[in-house]
Amino acid sequence: MLAALLCAAMPAPASSTGSGTDGSGAASAPVVPGVARPNAQDPVLEQRLIAVTKELRCLVCQNESIADSHAALAVDMRNEIREQLKNGMTDRQVLDFMVARYGNFVRFRPPLDWTTIALWFGPGLLLVFGLGVLIAQLRHRRTLADARAVPALSDAERTALASLATSNDRTTQDDRMGNR
Amino acid sequence: MNRAWLPLVGFGVLAAFLGIGLTLNPREVPSPLIGKAAPAFSLPTLAEPQKQFSVDDAKGKVWLLNVWASWCTPCLEEHPVIESLSKRGIPVYGLNYKDKEAAATDWLRRHGDPYLLSVVDPTGRVGIDYGVYGTPETYLIDKQGVIRFKHVGPLNPQVVERTLLPLIQKLRAS
């Protein structure tokens, strides 16, 4: 992944995927061993750079992070953040710097406030709601099944059934006799 | 209510949400800079690189900062609108973003130069300070140097008439 990122950090990555767009992603970029060297002088810094840029959205290709994107703006931002980290800014300060300019939208994990509350809790609520509906449906089905499996007979029905059974017995006996 | 209607109601709610989603522009990212002081810069001008222009030089004016580049096709589309603004006496300054000096000068010569002046930001560093993520972008800055409005993408006559001009009138009066 490190090599892929460094590859992407080059101004003109040699893309072999042929898709030609910014959407190809760093993962599909060819890993050229020689390319990683110039930036690998400080592996710790590069690790931090990856960690921070993975948190930031590329505003050109919005579903990619700054770490993954080949867009020119993402390259600029990576270079800017690398300088900032070199100059001793903390990860927090770098994120705040970007949020001050591009808004919370630039963060993949925006802070919890009234505008993002649906984003944070919406999926969980939908899941709970869905499970609730599912459980209610299953219970409803079971009561239906129970009702069908054991049809309750009233006393009158039982007597009628018993009399039917005895008369049926008799008929069978008569038939046997007749068959002889 | 009949339970049979529930799926239809669910569909209706979903359709409403998706319908609203269709009318929104996902590329339009609200700028946190609205209502804040325009980030300071001091950059060389395109026409005379030995001269510098800074945000403070435009203080006291209600002005537009238009981010453009010769490689940017929508900027050309927007160009007549910028020209008409300039003709109406609205000070428009250009921020020539990540461009080559020769190409930028040539572009202005060919299509006309509506800017009072353009400053050059070849690395896009000032662009990052302004939260630029696509050209063209236009910032409306008031007399005190506070950003009041930002438009991403080419300015069109509708935005100019409905939003920009009334806002400029208001800011000039204050």
Interface residues (C-beta under 8 A of the other chain):
Chain A: L59 V60 Q62 A72 L73 D76 M77 E80 V99 A100 R101 Y102 G103 N104 F105 V106
Chain B: P26 R27 V29 P30 S31 P32 L33 K98 T123 G124 R125 G127 I128 D129 Y130 G131 Y133 G134
